[in-house]
Amino acid sequence: MDTLTLMGWLKSSEQAQSRELGNIRFHIDSDYHQRLEDAEERLQQTGETETLLEADKETLEVELPPGCGALSDCALRVYLNPVDERGRFHLVGHSVADGSLIYTNSVMIDQLG
């Protein structure tokens, strides 16, 4: 299992600038790792640019920064870098309090153990 600690961001509307939240920590187990690799392969084969994998924030053991509140949903957004067509992913969700988008920096799927 990989434990990731990534910078988290909040975007309150499409026009708003994202603001830094602090670190978001979550775990990627072998099942999620396989799902990420499968999604990367599917994107490479179909030419689609991105896909969302529904995620269980309990299974991922998502830890948000203090004062961030809770997530109403949680997904892993998988996309291909247009330069090298290698898969990357990041955690996305929405704030229960106001529906703002909460997301992390991205990670290359190949970097997982």
C-alpha angles and dihedrals in degrees: 000000000000119000111207126196110190135168111265126216136195125210114186097189140357090261096046125095114246114252127209115254102180130248123342116197126200140155129241112201126193092271093055090042090056091046090052092050091048091050091050091051092047091052091049091050099043101038091233114145102219147356137192123231112203109235136195109229089205093056090044089047091221114202114194126198117269113278093019096110125211133314119243092202138003134207141161110235110210121194140160122245104239092221101053101010090230118145124255131176142189138183117259133181143137132257115253089214100058111352094252117158114255119192143156135228112272132258131203111248089223089063093067116101 
